[in-house]
Every structure is written in structure tokens, then in C-alpha cells.
């Protein structure tokens, strides 16, 4: 099976038909009334991975020389034959079971390598220790024992792209384990805008001109330094303890992360795939694995599809590291960092920064699709994804916008923290020290206020030309809204809590304190609002006042 020449990617057309295509067929019928509009997969991580596969593919073999050429290819997409001429040039590196080269695999592995069940190729699969200790509660052993070659290709690319730490010698991907990926997608409810939406447009909008990579350390583009599985010389480098940096490979290799030494084992056998449940005459039940693939831990890689934050690392010094999903998912308190970046602190994905500077489709047509695994070292806790809005902002106002957004986020975060504290106060006595993770309370609050936040963020954008785009009246409304929503979440959890937590006095005092703090002096001062005058204290009543005269 060759990933450039065979039909293995399942897609959906506009009228609903499901079919399989080779990558070059992505533009088949693109100008008709029934173009290909979406990738269809049995798992969400496969879908995210295959989008990255196609973006990386066309960035590698079909990148436009400049923005004018990009626009031409957007408005008049190439036909499948034109794309096939380019993908055929690298087909030899994309044989899944080749004799000399195998896609993202180490052909040199032999009997001294370990054999792993194919289920271990899936990121959420329980590890050996988990199974040994009988703790595979969520993903049970034996649920995936055989898969088809199409799912094997998807699983292999997904693992190499998101590779978590897997014990000694099992290295993480070029962005660490389970990175956040942010890509642009066309997404509109307007009928006239939906004409733009094809799978080609969703992929092509994330492909950058060639010169976006020419500023990186110059490395002649050849097959070996773009697709490192072609040769084993990089493993020899790592055996000496060295890191694989941007000076070792072509910058385009960032799309082809290769930290794991794997060799799939296939057999001719009629099966129903345990992942997609489709019949196949190829069965993949296991793979060979050996430690110490490419070690990308040098901190020098910047992936064009991920946001990064600035930090001072003990080993790496001052560096940029990729964001990773956290428990609770992708919520709006991370929106500014992921979509626009923050000056000297966070930077958005290169595809987004380039888009804002050069492409700028009407904002109602596009969204950012953010997704990734929430990992706890080698354990996948959850998969998160979200379509989040983007607003066009004049570059001269971006610092002002960041400042205003940070204010409303700070207020929301303070109320969320207060809510969590007061729910715990309602549940427990002061002398109790409850254990466990209560962040779900804050997450519920952020989810409840998400739509209002994005509406407010758009309003602020619309008023950036004014001296005060977010005036005191708007701030008062935001604080009032945050307080009201925090009360709803408070009542939801306190009233639905266990009987053992119910104490009316505690609940009343906690609720009163919640309101008092949400609307109190500290948060108003932090929010730039004037402190309200407190009503004068009433004098103590005279004992004789109101007394009945004898």
C-alpha cells in the first residue's frame, strides 16, 4: 500500500457520498456542485492527524512561490493530475510495507526489537504496567487486536505526530506529547459562504509560501532531511546522546515528526477492522519497536500549526515551548494566546500569524479548529477539540486589544476562582481539608460564560478606534453577568450535592460571601472601576426608642 498512490483516505462529498481517495484526488470535482468537503474517520484524533498529513504534504511538494500564486491556486484549484505529478515524486518514501523504505518506520528492526500489540499504537491504549496492575478501566485490553492497513497508516502518523513519553527510549514528538494544534477552517452558516468550503480550501488556507521557511537555518531540500525514515544515520547520531535540531534537518521535516522506531507487521487475512469495522484482506496485529528514535528535545523547533509560550527552562534556558491541552478542554481563557499570541509571552501558530498579515477572509467565514490530547506523561486523559472564532484586528491596535481582553479575562478568572472556593465552603466545614481536583467547578463557569465572552470580544474589537473601547458601563455589565452566572453554577452544584454536604447555614454564608466578593472592592479596583461608597453604618438603637409608654 502506497500512501501517495492508493485510495486510503475516507472523505465525504457535499451531497453526502462517502468514498476513499488518494491525496492527489482531493480536488476531484472541486468546481462542481458536489466537491469533497470533509475527511471522515472512526476516531477524532485520526481526523486531526490526517488534516495535518495533507497540510504537511502539500506544504512539502506543492507550496506556492508567493502569495499571488497561493491566491491563484485557491481561486482555481489544480486538477488531480497536476497534484499527482508532485506526489508521485515522493511516493517511494510512503510505502506502508515497502521492502527498502517504509513510511515513518525503521526498516532495519529485526529480532532484537520488542513486539507490541497493535493496540499500543493508539495513544489512549493502556500501557504494560496499567494492564499488569489491572487498572485499564477506560480502554480495556483486548478491545483492539487487529486493524486494517488504512487504519494502521492513520494510527502510525497520529502516534508519531502526537507521541507522548513512553518510558526509557520512547521519545516524544517534535512538539512533545499531545500538542495543541490550531488550523484554519472555513465555517459559515451563510449559503453564499458555503460555496468556498471544500476540503481543498480547508487544507490550502493552511499552506504557506515557500519563503516562510527560507528564514530558518538553510538546509538543502533533499528526501533524507525531510523524511528522516529514509536513512538510519540520524539514529546513529542519537545513540551518542545528541539532539536532532533544525540544523540537522530541513525545516519542512517539522511536519514529519519521527521519534518512534516502529515496524508494522502485516499478514494476508480477511478481517473486520477493530477500529473502523470495515472488511479488509490485510491484517495488522502487531509491530516491532525499539527505543531511541529521533530526539527533538533541543527546544529549537517551531511547528507552524501550534501556539507556543515563552519560558526559562532549566536545561534549555530561555526558549519557546508548545502549548498542550489541559483538563477541562479548550476554553476561552486561552483564546488570546492561541489565536493572536501575547507580546513577549505567547505566540500563535505561524499559519495564523501569516493569515492575519496576508489573507484575511471575512471573519464570519473562518474559524480556528483547535484540538489535541490532554496527556499526563504517557497517559491520555482526554481528547479535546473546539471551533473558536477569530476577529480581524488592525495591527496598530493589537496591543490595545490584548490589554482590553486581558482585563475581562482577569475578571472572569477571579470570579471562577472565587466560585470554586465558595462551593467548597458550602460543602465542607472550615476544619476540613477536602482532597481532590475541584477545577471542574471553574471549567463549568467558563463554559457557561463562553458565548458572552466572544460577543464581548467582538464588541471591543469594533470599538478599538475609540479612546475607551471597553468603558465603565460595559465593565459593570460584565461583572454583573459574571456574578449572575457564578450564582447559577454555585446553586447547580450545591443543590445537587450529596446529603452529607448539606448544611443550610454554611450554604447561605457561602452564597452571601460569593456575591460580596464578586462585586467587592478588590475585583472592582483590579478591573479599573471606581470603588462604590459604602452606606453609612446605622447608629445603635436607643433602648427607649419604640418603647411602649406606660
N, C-alpha and C positions, 0 to 999 in steps of 0.2 A: 504494500500500500504506500503510495506516494502522496504526501500532503499538498503538493502543488498540482498534481495531475489527476488525482482521483476525486470522486464526489464523496465527501465525508462530513461536510458542514450542513446541518439541517437548518433550513430557512423557511420563512413564511412570506407569501406574496400578499399584495394589498387586498385581493379578493378572497384570501383565506387559505389557498392551497399550500400544503407543506411538501417540501422536496429537499433533496440533497444536492449540493453544488460543490465544485472545486473553487478555490479562492478567486480565480480569474473570471468566474461566471457571475460575480457579484453585480455586474452591470447588465446582466441579461434582462431585456425588456425594460430597461430603466426609463425610456422615454414613452413607454406605452401606458395604458390605463391599469396595468397590473404588474408594477415593478416589485422587486424583492424589498421588503421593508424591515425585516427583523430576523435575528438569529434565535432559533428555538433549541433549548437544551433541557435535559431532565433535571439539571441542578443549576441554581443561580450562580455558583462560583464558576461553572463551566461557561456560562454566558458571558460573564465579565472577562474571563480569560480569553475567549475567542474574539471578543471585540479588540482586546489588546494584541492578539495574534495578527489580526487583519491590519490594524493600525501600524504595528511594527513592520509587517510585511511590505505594505505599500510605501512606508517611510524608507525602507531599505532599498527597494527595487524600482520605485516609481515616483520618488519625491520630485516636486516641481522645482525648476531652477530659480523661480522668483514668484512673487505674489500674483503677478499678471498671469503667469502660466497656471498657477493654482486656480485662479478665478475662471480661466478658460475651461479647465477640466471639471470644475464644479458645475458650470452652466451647460457644458457639452461633454458629458462623461465619456470616457473611452469605451470602445466596444470590447467584449471578452477576448477577441483575438489579439488585440493590442496588448492587453494585460497579460495574456498567456505567453507572449513572446518574452516578457520580462520575468515572469515567474518560472518559466522553463529554464532560465539561466542558473537558477539556484536549486533546481529540483533534486540534484544529486545529494544535497545536504538534508533533504526532507523525506528520505525513505524511512518508514517506521521500522521495517525489519530488513534493512539492507545488509549485504554481506561485507561491505567495506566501510560504509558510513551509515550511522543510524541517527535520525533526528533526536537531538537532545539526549543521546545515550552514549555510553562508553563501550565501544565495540571490543575493547581489549579485556573486559572482565571474563574470568574463567572460574575454574573450580575452587579457587581460594576465596572467592566472594561469597557473601551470605545470600541465602534465598529468602525472600519475603513474600507473604501472601499479597495478592494484587490489591486487597482492600487497604493495605498500608499506603497505597498511592493516593488515597483520598485523605485530605488534610484533617478531617474530623475523626478519622479512624482511631480507635483506642490503641495505645502502644502496648508493647510486650508486658511492661510492669503493671499496667492497668488491668490487662486480661489476667495476669498471674494473680493479682490481688482481688480479682472478681469485682472490679469497680467500673466495668463497662456498662453503666446504667443507661446511657442515652443512645449510643451507637453500639449495638450488640455484635459480638463476634459471630462470624458465620453469615451475616446478612449480605455480604458481598464476597462471593467466592470465584466468580468468573465474569468477565466483561468482554464486550466486542472490541474490535480493533479501533473503531471510531471513538468510543468512549475512552479507550486506552490512550489514544492520542490527546484527547481533551484533558484527561486526568494528568498525564505526564507534563503537559505545558502548564497546567494550573499549579501543580506542585513546584515545578522549577521557578515559576513566576512569583509564587507566594511563600516559598519554602520556609517553614519555621525551624527553630533549633530542634534537633532530633537526637541529642546525645553526642558523645565524642565523635568528631569527624563528620557528622551530618550537619552541613553548614546551611546558613540562611541565604535567602535570595539577595539580589543586588540592592533591595530596599528593606532588608530584614524580613522577619516573619509576619505575614499577613498585613501588608501595607495598605494604606488608603489609596485608592485610585480615583482620580477625578477626570472625567472626559465629557466633552460637549455632545449633546444630543438635541436634535430638533424635536420639539414637543409643543404642540399648539392645538387648541380646540377649534380654531378657525379653519373653515373648509379651504379657503384660499391658501393658507399657510401649509396645509397638509400636502399640497402638491409638491412641496420641497422635500417632504420626508421620504427618503429611500434609505436602504442600508448603505448605499454608496455615499450619500450625503452625510450620514452619521459617522462613517469612517473617515471620509475625506476632510471633514472640518477639523479633524484632529491630526492631520498630516501637515508638517511644516516644510517650508522651503529648505533646500539643501544648505544654504549659508547659515542656517540656525545652528548647524553642527560644526561649521568650519572654524568657529571661535574656540572650540575645545582643542586640547593638545593634538597637533596634526599627526595623524597616523594613516598611512596609505590604505585605502579601502581594498582589502582582498578577502577572500572567503574565510580564511583561517582566523583572522582577527575580528570578524563579525559573527561567525558561527563557530565558537571555540571547540565544539564537539568533533570537528573535522580532524583535529590533531590532539595528541595527548601531551604535547610539550608544556602546556600550562599546568597540568597535574604535577609534572616534574618540578616546576617552579615551586608549587605549593608544598611539595614534600620536604622542601628545605625551610618551610615556615614563612615564606614570603606571602604578601598580599597581591591580589590581582587589581591593579589600578587602571585609571583611564589612560595612563602612559603605556600600558601593555596591550590594550585592545582598541579597536576603532570605536568612536563614540556611539555608533549605531548598535553595538553589541549590548547596550543598555536595555534594548528591547528583548534580548535573548539570554536572559539570566540562566546560568548553568552551574549551580552549586552542588548538585547531587550526581554522584556516579551511579547510573542505573542502566540496566539492560533488560528490556521486556522479553518474556519467554512466551512464545505463541505456539498454538497447536491447531491442526485441522480438526475441527469438531463442530457439529451443529449444536448451538446453544440458544437459550433465551438470555440475553444480557441482564445481569442483576442490577444494572444501573438504568438503562433505557427500556428494558423489557422487549427489545426487538430481536428477531431471529438473526443469527449470524453463523457463517460457516468457519469463522476464525474465533478461537477462544484464547483469552489471556488470563491465566490463573495465578501467575507469579512473576517475580522479576529478581534479577541478581542486583546486589547493592554492595557498595564498598565506600568507605569513608574518604574524606578529604578530596572533594571536588574543588571548584574554584572558590577561593576565599575573598569575598568582596568587602571585607571588614575594614578597609582602609579609610572609609569616610569621605572619599573623593567623588563618588558617583552621584549625579543628579539625574533622576529619571524624569522625562518630560511629562509624564502623566500623573505625578504625585506632588502634593504640597510638602514643604519642609519647614522645620523650625531651627532657629539658631541656638546653639548650646555650647557649653565648655565641658568637654569630655575629658576624663582623667587620662585616657590613653591617647585620644586623637587631638586634644587641645580644642581650640575654637573651630567649630565645624557646623555643617548643616546636616540634620538627620530627618528622615521621612516621618510624617505623622502615621499613626496606627489607630484603628478604631478602638474605642473604649467601651466598657459596659454601658448599656443604655442606647447605643446606636449613634447615628449621625444627627445631632441636634443643633439648633440654631446658635448656641453659644460658641460654636466652632466655625460658623458661616464666614465671618470676615477673614479668618486665617486661611480657610480652604479656597475661597473664591477670589479674594483680592490680595491676601497677604497683609502683613503689618510691617511697617517700616522698621528695618533692622532687627525684627523679631521673627517673623514668619514670611515665607514667600510661597505664592501659589504655583501650581504646576506651569511649566513652560508653555504648554498648549493654551492655557488660559491667559497668561500674560501677553502672549503673542496675539491671541484673539482680540483682547481689549484694545491693543495698539493698532491692529491692522484690519480686522474683519468686521466686527460689529454689525451683525444682523439685528433686525428689530427684536428687542428683548423678549417680546411675547412669543417669539418663535423658538427660542433656545432655552435649555436648562443645563445644569451640571448634574451629571449622574455620578454620585459618589458611592463607593462600595468597598468592602473588604472584610476580612476575618478579624474578629476580636480574639487575640491569642493570649494565653497565659503560658509563656515559654513554648513548649511543644504541644500544648493542649488548646484546641479550638473551642472557645466558649460559645461563639455565636457568629453568624454571618449577618452583616448589616448592609443595607443599601438605601439610597434616598435620591429622589429627583429634587434638586433645590434651585430656586430662581436666581437669575443674575440680572443686574441692572447696569446699564451703560452709564459711566461716570466720566465727566471731563477730567483728564489727568491733572489739571491745575487745582481741582477740588478734592482729589483723592485723600490727602492728609486731613482735610477738614471733615470729610465723610467718615474716615476712620475714627476721628476724635468723637464725633457725634454718636456713631454706632457703639463705641466703647462705653459711652455713658449709659445708654439704655441696656446694654448687656450687663454692666456692673450692677445696675439697679435690679435687674431680673435675677442675677446670681445671688445677690444679697437676700432677696426675698425667698429664693429657693433654699438657701442655707438656713434661713430663719424658720421656714416651714418644716424642714426636717427636724430641727431642734425642738420645735413646739409639739409636733406629733409625738416625739419620744417623751416629752414632758407629760403629755396627756396619757401616755401608756404606762409610764414607769414612775415609781417614787424616786425622790432625789437621791436616796441612799443606794439605789440600784444602778448597776453599771451594765447596761444591755450590750451584748456582743452581737456581731453580725454586720452585714452590709445593708445600710438603710438608704443608699443612694437612689433606689427606685422611687423614693418619695420626690426627690428633686427632678428626676427624669420625667415623672408623671406631670409635674408642674411645667417643665419646659415643653413637653408635648402639647399640653393644654393651651399654651400661650404662643405656639409657633406661628399660626396664621396671622395673628395680630402683629407679631414682630415683623414678619415680612411685609405686611401692609405699611407698617410704620417706617421700615427701612426704605421703602419706595417713596413715601411721602417726604422723608428727609432728603432723598436724592433730588426730588422735584423742586425742593426749596433751597438747594445749595447756593444759589446766586444771592440769596438774602443774607443779611448780616447775622441773623439768628434763625437758622433753618429748623431748629428744634427749640421753640420758645417755651417759656414757663408754663403757659396754658397747656401745651402738649405734654410737658413733663408731668404736670399734675394729673392729667388724664391717664398717662401710662402708669403712674404709681397707684392710682385708684384702681385701675384694671388689674394690675399685679396683685394687689391686696384681695380683690374680689375672687380672683382665680385661686389664690393660695387658700382662701377660706373653703372653696369648693373641694379642693384636694384634701384639705385637713378634715373636713366633715366626711368625705368619702372613706378615708382610711380609719378615722377614729370610730365612726359609727359602725363600720363593718369589721372592727377588730374583735379579738377573742374576748369572751366574757371576763376572763381573768384580768384583762387590762382596764375594764370599765370602772371608772371612779368619777362620779359626776363633778365633784369639787375640782379634781385635777383637770378635767376636760374644760370646765368653764374658765379656770385660771389660765390654762394654756392658750385657749382661743382668744381671751382678752389680751394676753401678752403678745400673741401673734399680730393682732391688729395694731396694738400700741407701737410695736417695733416697726412694722411695715410702713407706718405713716409718721414715724418719730423723727426726732431732730437729726440723728446721725445720718440716716439714709437721705434725708432732705438736703443736708449740708453736702454730702458726697455728690448729690445729684445737681448741685448748684441752685437749689431752691431756697427762698428765704425761710427762716425759722418762724413758725407761727407763734404769736403771742399766746402765752398760757393764760387762761382765765384766772382772775384774782381769787385767792383762797377765801372761802367764806369764813367769817368770824364764828367762833363758838357761840352757840345759842345761850342766851341768858336763862338761867334756871326759872326765872319768874315769867319769861315770855310765854304766852299761851296758857299760863296757869289760870285755873278757874278761880275767880274771885269768890271769896266767901261772903 
